[in-house]
Amino acid sequence: MSFKFEKLLVWQKALELPGVVSDVVKKFPKEEMYVLASQIKRAADSVSLNIAEGSTGQTNPEFKRFLGIAIRSDIEVVGCIYLAQRRNIIDTTDFDKIYRMCEELLVMLNALRNSLD
């Protein structure tokens, strides 16, 4: 592993989120594929991408800024699954799985960000 972010457990965990989200959105109706499905997939990708981008060659304040963006993307995924639930396009099992992953990532991202003080 040659990049700093590859060693971060939070980045490794964040890499799992897009796969789970992708599997779930395959079940979405066609009319949601370019709306909510696209939005949740971009938000899920954004978590790991911002961790990676912020970690390499950045100052701690700059890394903290990118972690803040990753946190907001993580929360955006949660917002999307709530919308999907309200529209009756996500079942409780999928909702709970994604919600728990996002909750775990939020704790890890906040811990990493707080450690940079």
Secondary structure, DSSP 8 states (H G I E B T S, - for coil): --SGGGG-HHHHHHTHHHHHHHHHHTTS-GGGTTTHHHHHHHHHHHHHHHHHHHHSS--HHHHHHHHHHHHHHHHHHHHHHHHHHHTT-S-HHHHHHHHHHHHHHHHHHHHHHHHT-
